[in-house]
Amino acid sequence: MRVSLAFPASAAVDRPVSAAICGGRVKRPSPSGRRAARAAALGTLLLVTGFGAWPASTPLRVAATIFPIYDVVRHVAGSAAEVVLVLPPGASPHTFEPTPAAVRALAGAEVVFVVGHGFDDWAARAALGAGVSRLVPVDSAIALRHVDGRIDPHYWLSALNGKAIAKTAAAELERLLPNARGEIEHSLEAYLARLDEVDAEVRRILVDLPTRRIATVHDAFGYFADAYGLEVVATFEPYPGSEPSVRFLVDFQKTIRACDVRVVFTEPQLATGALRPIAEDLGVKLAVLDPLGGLPGREGYAELLLFDARAVARASRGETQ
């Protein structure tokens, strides 16, 4: 299995942005014009330096925007392809802007596997700069959630949907590598079996909980909750990085009290500065649910789902992380 990252080991990770409450400001992502200009500059860099060329003798290279998709693809690809990860672990897809190093690493990739639905639109800019024309969403055969008129893009957060993603990736890899069809199908079969085991283990971890109600910093865990019988009763931010209105905060606090929620889940990719004083006022603890992984304790997609299941179980039982 060939694995590479689209960023150097020493690269600085984008820091999540703190939300401010009641009249404060929230740092917004750069305007589309600035991003388009940056993408054009990155593309020019590739042309000038010659990074766009890729030796014909190298194995097939494909890329994925976020760690869960990357990990699924690399398990399905096995040794048949080199897989590149675009978003550094720990970075937020909601504030990420592709660096020249990320664009250079995409050079020569035949396809970029994406989430879509506005979640990783920056992939199109990076791919354009690297000369990659094919982007493949991995949501085929997945029943998508709709929240407030928008599609919830966090569909990878259930093992069943992970299996659908693996099948979509396998079909694309087989199209690109017809001579490796047997190896890809063997890898896919083994990985689907692994995800069946993970699904059963998650259900075992979450059985007989004192409460199945959870609250999160933003609405990333709807698919996880739907798949495993949980209920997300409150979210702190209406959308990632957006400032909660006063009314939204009042409703959040009322729901936390009414539902007797004792723990609010944050995410390692998002700041918690605005949430902490609210949690203190409510007398609730903060714990971590991770939608992306790639960090210690969740170095694989399967491990990510198990990490989140155990975090929910501990919080429900009043245990510390």
C-alpha positions as CSV (number, residue, x, y, z in Angstrom):
1,M,0.0,0.0,0.0
2,R,1.5,3.3,-1.1
3,V,0.6,6.2,1.1
4,S,1.6,9.9,1.0
5,L,0.4,13.1,2.5
6,A,-0.3,16.3,0.6
7,F,1.6,18.3,3.2
8,P,5.1,18.2,4.7
9,A,5.4,16.7,8.2
10,S,6.5,20.0,9.5
11,A,3.7,22.0,8.0
12,A,1.6,24.2,10.3
13,V,-1.9,23.0,10.7
14,D,-4.7,25.6,10.2
15,R,-6.0,26.6,13.6
16,P,-9.7,26.5,14.2
17,V,-11.4,29.9,14.6
18,S,-13.1,30.9,17.9
19,A,-16.7,31.9,17.8
20,A,-17.6,35.1,19.7
21,I,-20.9,35.6,21.5
22,C,-23.2,38.7,21.6
23,G,-21.6,41.3,19.3
24,G,-18.2,39.7,18.9
25,R,-16.7,38.8,15.5
26,V,-16.0,35.5,13.8
27,K,-13.2,35.2,11.4
28,R,-14.8,34.1,8.1
29,P,-13.1,32.2,5.4
30,S,-11.4,34.3,2.7
31,P,-13.8,35.6,0.0
32,S,-14.2,33.6,-3.1
33,G,-12.3,36.2,-5.2
34,R,-9.2,35.8,-3.0
35,R,-9.4,32.1,-3.1
36,A,-9.7,32.1,-6.9
37,A,-6.7,34.3,-7.2
38,R,-4.8,32.0,-4.9
39,A,-5.7,29.0,-6.9
40,A,-4.5,30.8,-10.1
41,A,-1.3,31.6,-8.4
42,L,-0.8,28.0,-7.3
43,G,-1.5,26.9,-10.8
44,T,1.1,29.3,-12.1
45,L,3.6,28.0,-9.6
46,L,3.2,24.5,-10.9
47,L,3.7,25.6,-14.5
48,V,6.7,27.7,-13.7
49,T,8.4,25.0,-11.5
50,G,7.4,22.1,-13.6
51,F,5.6,20.3,-10.8
52,G,2.7,19.5,-13.0
53,A,4.6,16.8,-14.9
54,W,4.4,13.3,-13.5
55,P,6.6,10.4,-14.7
56,A,4.7,7.8,-16.7
57,S,6.5,5.0,-14.9
58,T,5.0,5.8,-11.5
59,P,2.0,3.8,-10.1
60,L,-1.5,5.3,-10.3
61,R,-1.9,8.2,-8.0
62,V,-5.3,9.2,-6.5
63,A,-6.3,11.7,-3.8
64,A,-8.9,12.2,-1.1
65,T,-9.9,15.4,0.6
66,I,-10.3,14.3,4.2
67,F,-8.9,11.6,6.3
68,P,-11.9,9.2,6.6
69,I,-12.3,9.1,2.8
70,Y,-8.5,8.8,2.4
71,D,-8.3,5.8,4.8
72,V,-11.2,4.0,3.1
73,V,-9.6,4.5,-0.3
74,R,-6.2,3.3,0.8
75,H,-7.6,0.1,2.3
76,V,-9.5,-0.6,-0.9
77,A,-6.6,0.3,-3.2
78,G,-4.1,-1.8,-1.4
79,S,-0.8,-1.8,-3.3
80,A,-2.6,-1.0,-6.6
81,A,-2.4,2.8,-6.2
82,E,-0.7,5.6,-4.2
83,V,-3.2,7.6,-2.1
84,V,-2.7,11.3,-1.3
85,L,-4.4,13.1,1.6
86,V,-5.2,16.8,1.0
87,L,-6.5,18.1,4.4
88,P,-3.9,17.7,7.2
89,P,-5.1,15.9,10.3
90,G,-6.3,18.4,12.9
91,A,-7.2,21.0,10.3
92,S,-10.7,22.2,9.8
93,P,-12.2,21.7,6.3
94,H,-14.3,24.8,7.0
95,T,-11.3,27.1,7.1
96,F,-8.8,25.2,5.0
97,E,-7.1,26.9,2.0
98,P,-4.8,24.6,-0.1
99,T,-1.1,25.4,0.2
100,P,1.4,25.2,-2.7
101,A,2.7,22.0,-1.1
102,A,-0.8,20.5,-1.2
103,V,-1.3,21.4,-4.8
104,R,2.1,20.1,-5.8
105,A,1.3,16.7,-4.1
106,L,-1.8,16.4,-6.2
107,A,0.1,16.7,-9.5
108,G,-0.2,13.5,-11.4
109,A,-3.3,12.3,-9.6
110,E,-5.9,10.8,-11.8
111,V,-8.9,11.6,-9.6
112,V,-9.7,13.3,-6.3
113,F,-12.3,11.6,-4.1
114,V,-14.5,14.3,-2.5
115,V,-17.3,14.7,0.0
116,G,-19.2,17.3,-1.9
117,H,-22.2,19.4,-0.9
118,G,-20.1,22.4,-0.1
119,F,-18.0,20.6,2.5
120,D,-14.7,20.5,0.5
121,D,-15.2,23.0,-2.3
122,W,-11.5,24.0,-1.9
123,A,-10.7,20.6,-3.6
124,A,-11.8,21.9,-6.9
125,R,-9.4,24.9,-6.6
126,A,-6.5,22.7,-5.6
127,A,-7.2,20.2,-8.4
128,L,-7.4,22.9,-10.9
129,G,-4.0,24.2,-9.8
130,A,-2.6,20.7,-10.1
131,G,-4.1,19.9,-13.5
132,V,-6.5,17.3,-12.1
133,S,-9.8,17.4,-13.9
134,R,-11.8,14.5,-12.3
135,L,-13.5,14.8,-8.9
136,V,-15.6,11.9,-7.7
137,P,-18.1,12.4,-4.8
138,V,-18.3,9.3,-2.7
139,D,-22.0,9.6,-1.6
140,S,-23.4,7.1,-4.2
141,A,-26.0,4.8,-2.6
142,I,-26.1,6.8,0.6
143,A,-29.4,8.3,2.0
144,L,-28.5,11.9,2.7
145,R,-29.8,13.8,5.6
146,H,-31.4,17.3,5.1
147,V,-31.1,19.9,7.8
148,D,-32.8,23.3,7.5
149,G,-33.0,22.9,3.7
150,R,-29.3,21.9,3.4
151,I,-27.7,18.5,2.8
152,D,-25.7,17.3,5.8
153,P,-22.3,16.4,4.3
154,H,-21.0,14.3,7.2
155,Y,-22.3,11.1,5.8
156,W,-19.2,9.0,6.4
157,L,-19.9,8.8,10.1
158,S,-21.5,5.4,10.1
159,A,-20.0,2.1,9.2
160,L,-22.8,1.3,6.8
161,N,-22.1,4.5,4.9
162,G,-18.4,3.7,5.1
163,K,-19.2,0.5,3.2
164,A,-21.0,2.4,0.5
165,I,-18.0,4.8,0.2
166,A,-15.7,1.8,-0.1
167,K,-17.8,0.4,-3.0
168,T,-17.8,3.7,-4.8
169,A,-14.0,4.0,-4.5
170,A,-13.5,0.4,-5.7
171,A,-15.6,1.0,-8.8
172,E,-13.6,4.1,-9.7
173,L,-10.3,2.4,-9.0
174,E,-11.3,-0.6,-11.1
175,R,-12.2,1.8,-14.0
176,L,-8.7,3.3,-13.8
177,L,-6.9,0.0,-13.2
178,P,-8.8,-2.8,-15.0
179,N,-5.8,-5.1,-14.7
180,A,-5.9,-4.8,-10.9
181,R,-9.6,-5.6,-10.6
182,G,-8.9,-8.9,-8.8
183,E,-6.7,-7.2,-6.2
184,I,-9.1,-4.4,-5.6
185,E,-12.1,-6.7,-5.2
186,H,-10.1,-8.8,-2.7
187,S,-9.2,-5.7,-0.7
188,L,-12.8,-4.4,-0.9
189,E,-14.2,-7.7,0.4
190,A,-11.8,-7.8,3.3
191,Y,-12.5,-4.1,4.2
192,L,-16.2,-4.6,4.1
193,A,-15.9,-7.4,6.5
194,R,-13.8,-5.2,8.8
195,L,-16.5,-2.5,8.7
196,D,-19.2,-5.1,9.6
197,E,-17.1,-5.9,12.7
198,V,-16.7,-2.3,13.6
199,D,-20.5,-1.7,13.2
200,A,-21.2,-4.6,15.5
201,E,-18.6,-3.3,18.0
202,V,-20.0,0.2,18.0
203,R,-23.5,-1.2,18.7
204,R,-22.2,-3.3,21.5
205,I,-20.4,-0.2,23.1
206,L,-23.6,1.8,22.9
207,V,-26.0,-0.7,24.2
208,D,-27.9,0.0,27.5
209,L,-26.7,3.6,27.9
210,P,-28.2,5.6,30.8
211,T,-29.1,8.3,28.2
212,R,-28.9,8.4,24.5
213,R,-29.2,12.2,24.3
214,I,-26.1,14.1,23.2
215,A,-25.2,17.8,22.5
216,T,-22.5,18.8,20.1
217,V,-20.6,21.9,19.1
218,H,-22.1,21.7,15.6
219,D,-24.3,19.4,13.7
220,A,-21.8,16.9,12.5
221,F,-23.1,13.7,14.1
222,G,-26.5,13.3,12.7
223,Y,-25.6,10.2,10.6
224,F,-23.8,8.7,13.6
225,A,-26.8,9.3,15.8
226,D,-29.3,7.9,13.3
227,A,-27.2,4.8,12.7
228,Y,-26.7,4.0,16.4
229,G,-29.9,5.1,18.1
230,L,-28.7,8.4,19.6
231,E,-30.5,11.7,19.7
232,V,-28.7,15.0,19.1
233,V,-30.8,17.4,21.2
234,A,-28.7,20.6,20.8
235,T,-25.9,22.1,18.9
236,F,-23.9,25.1,19.9
237,E,-23.2,26.6,16.5
238,P,-25.8,26.7,13.8
239,Y,-23.0,26.1,11.2
240,P,-19.3,25.6,11.8
241,G,-17.5,28.9,12.5
242,S,-20.7,30.9,12.4
243,E,-21.7,33.1,15.3
244,P,-24.7,31.8,17.3
245,S,-27.3,34.5,17.7
246,V,-28.5,35.5,21.2
247,R,-31.8,33.6,20.6
248,F,-29.9,30.5,19.4
249,L,-27.8,30.6,22.6
250,V,-30.9,31.0,24.8
251,D,-32.5,28.0,23.1
252,F,-29.3,26.0,23.4
253,Q,-29.2,26.6,27.1
254,K,-32.9,25.8,27.6
255,T,-32.5,22.5,25.7
256,I,-29.4,21.5,27.7
257,R,-31.3,22.0,31.0
258,A,-34.6,20.5,29.8
259,C,-32.9,17.4,28.5
260,D,-30.6,17.1,31.5
261,V,-27.5,16.9,29.3
262,R,-24.4,16.6,31.4
263,V,-21.7,16.7,28.6
264,V,-21.3,18.8,25.5
265,F,-19.1,17.4,22.8
266,T,-16.5,19.6,21.1
267,E,-14.3,18.7,18.1
268,P,-10.5,18.8,17.9
269,Q,-10.7,20.8,14.7
270,L,-12.8,23.6,16.2
271,A,-12.1,26.1,18.9
272,T,-13.9,26.0,22.2
273,G,-13.3,29.4,23.6
274,A,-16.9,30.6,23.1
275,L,-18.4,27.4,24.4
276,R,-16.4,27.0,27.7
277,P,-18.0,29.9,29.7
278,I,-21.5,28.7,28.6
279,A,-20.7,25.2,29.7
280,E,-19.4,26.5,33.0
281,D,-22.7,28.5,33.5
282,L,-24.7,25.4,32.7
283,G,-22.5,23.1,34.9
284,V,-21.8,20.7,32.1
285,K,-18.5,19.1,31.1
286,L,-16.8,19.2,27.7
287,A,-15.7,16.1,26.0
288,V,-14.4,15.3,22.5
289,L,-16.1,13.7,19.5
290,D,-14.0,13.6,16.4
291,P,-15.6,13.7,12.9
292,L,-12.4,13.4,11.0
293,G,-9.7,11.5,12.8
294,G,-6.1,11.0,11.7
295,L,-4.9,11.9,15.2
296,P,-3.5,9.7,18.0
297,G,-6.1,7.1,19.0
298,R,-8.0,7.3,15.8
299,E,-5.4,6.7,13.1
300,G,-7.9,4.9,10.9
301,Y,-11.5,5.2,9.8
302,A,-12.5,2.2,11.8
303,E,-10.7,3.4,14.9
304,L,-12.4,6.8,14.5
305,L,-15.9,5.3,14.7
306,L,-14.9,3.2,17.8
307,F,-13.3,6.3,19.4
308,D,-16.5,8.2,19.0
309,A,-18.7,5.4,20.3
310,R,-16.5,5.0,23.4
311,A,-16.6,8.8,24.0
312,V,-20.4,8.8,23.9
313,A,-20.6,5.7,26.2
314,R,-18.3,7.3,28.8
315,A,-20.2,10.6,28.8
316,S,-23.5,8.8,29.1
317,R,-22.2,6.9,32.2
318,G,-20.6,10.0,33.7
319,E,-17.1,8.7,33.2
320,T,-14.2,11.1,32.4
321,Q,-12.2,10.8,29.2
